[in-house]
Amino acid sequence: MPHYDYRHSECNFEFERVYKIIDLEIPLQEPCPNCGKMGVEIIIGAPAIGDPVSLGIQKPDPAFQKMLGRIRDKAGPRSTIGKNSRFNIPREL
């Protein structure tokens, strides 16, 4: 689900919530979690984009790792494939 940023117009308290797109306006009808007054606004910002593998959140699929290992092995010892890779590909694949 997407993350949304909000700010209270008076106390400038900023906070983040995770909502379905359809529910993104729920905090606009609720008081500020900091001061308890109404007046919360959505902050429009740049979306966070990145795939979970390159961000280190998730490991590559084992089948993908195996395929990269086979490519590296076929490329031979003089190849640079896998030497500067972000993926830790075990030799035994």
Secondary structure, 3 states (H helix, E strand, C coil): CCEEEEEECCCCCEEEEECCHHHCCHHHHCCCCCCCCCCEEEECCCCCCCCCCCCCCCCCCHHHHHHHHHHHHHHCCCCCCCCCCCCCCCCCC
